[in-house]
Amino acid sequence: MLFEFLILEGAQAGLSWITILKKRENYRKAFDGFRPEKIARYGARDVKRLLADAGIVRNRLKIAATIQNAKALIALREETSFDAYLWSFVGGKPKQNRWRTMAQVPARTTQSDAMSRDLLLRGFKFVGSTICYALMQATGMVNDHLLTCPRHSQLGGAPCRN
């Protein structure tokens, strides 16, 4: 699931998130359920198939990045699990932010900068800091719901005290 989120966050770069959400099932079919072992073996024929698939974003660089990311993930899993690796950037538990306005919510943080740098060193592509922070938000690694949002406290944040 985390690999799927990483790929979808990268696919979303430069596009609206709703575009990718509407294509999520198509991505699952096109990329064999996001099974890295299968994707890592994709060749020219698979790339051609994907470039012709109107159900996904047909961007050659993003498709190549998905294949490369599958290979990089397999290598990373020789050291640790992907979830333990990703969660290590927030100390193993969700970071509870206390934002009052949307303007306070950052697009990147020192943690997402560190994650991005390390992923890039490991050969991952389309993993800039903003993409990594979006991944952290989408997977619950950070709670960026505003204090006034009921989901903030439901996700473990302290209740708002006006």
N, C-alpha and C positions, 0 to 999 in steps of 0.2 A: 504494500500500500504506500509506503514512504517513497519507493522508487517511482510509482505512478505519480504521486504528487510532485516529485522533483521534475519529472518529464513534462507534466502539464504546466507547471510554473514556467519552465523554459519555453514551452510552446506559446505561452501567453505573452511573452516579451513583445512589446510594441502593439499589442492588441488589447481589446477589452476582455475582461475575465468572463463575461457572459458568452462570448464567442466560443471560448474553450469549454465552458460548462455544457453548452449545447452539443459540442462535438465529443464529449467525454466517452460515451459508449462507442462511438466510431473509432476513437483512439484505442480503446480496449481491444476491439476486434482487429484493427489494422496492425497493432503491435502485440499480437498473441498474448493478451491478458497481462501485458507488462512483465512477462517472464524474462528476466535478464539473460539466462542461459540460451534461450532461443534467439532473442534479439541480437546478442553478441555474435551470432553466426550469420547474420544477414549479409547478403552480398549485393552485387549490382542489380540482379533481377528483383530483389526485394525493394531496393531503393527506387527502381523504375515503377514498381507496383504502387509504392507509397506516394510517389510524385503524381500518379494518376488518380489517386483516391480523393475525391471531392469531399469526403467526410472528415478529413483532417486538414490542418494547415499544411499546404504543399510547399514547404520551404526546404530547399536542399540542405542548407546549413543546420536547420533544426532537426531534420531527419538524421543527418550524419551525426549530430550531437547525441541523439538518442541511442544510436548504435554504439558510439564511443563510450557513453555513460554506462551502458550495460556492461561493457568490457571492464571499465574502471570499477564498477560496483563489485563485479566478481573478484577482482584483485583485492579490493578493500576487505571483502568478507573473509579473505584468508587471514586477516589480522583480528577482526572483530565483527560483530553484527552491525548492519547498517543503522538500526535504531539506536544502539548504544553509542555508535560514532556520532550521529546527529545530536542526540540528547546531551552528549558531553559538552557541547558548546553552551548549554544553559545549566550546567551542573546537575543534570539528571532529573530536574523537576521544572514545571512550567514557571516562567518568569511572570510575576503578577505586576503589571503596570497600573498606574493610577491616573490615567489621562482624563482631563475634564472636557477637552475640546478635540475635535478631529485634527485641528491644526497642530496639536501637540504630538500626534502619532507620527513617529519617524518612518522613513522609507528604508532605512538601514540603521544598523547599530554596530558597536564594536564586536559583538558576538557574530553578527551576520558577516561582517568584514572578515573575521577570523575563519568562519566556515567557508566562505567563498575562496579565500587564499588557499586553504588546505585542500579543498575539492579540486581547484585548478592545478595545484601541485601534483595531485593524484591522477590527473588526466581527464577530469570531468570538463564538459563544455556547457555553455549557457547557464552558468552558475555564478553570475555576478552577485554582489552584496544585496542589491534590491530583490533579486529573485530568491536569494537565500532567506531574506527577512520575510518575504511573502510565504515561503515554505514554512517558516517557523510560526507564522500566524495561522496558516491553514491547518497545520497539524497539532495546534494547541501547545506548542513549545513556549509561546508567549501569549498572554492574555491582554489584548489591546482593545477590549471592549471599554467604552467610556464608563466612568464611575456611575453615571446616571442610567446606564443600560442594565436591565435585570440580569442579563447573561454574565455580567462582570462578577457578581457575587456567586452566581450558580457555578461558575468555573473556578471558584476558590479565592477570588479576590475579596478584600475587605469591603464591607458595605460602605456606601457613600455617606459621609457626615458633612452636611452642608454647613 
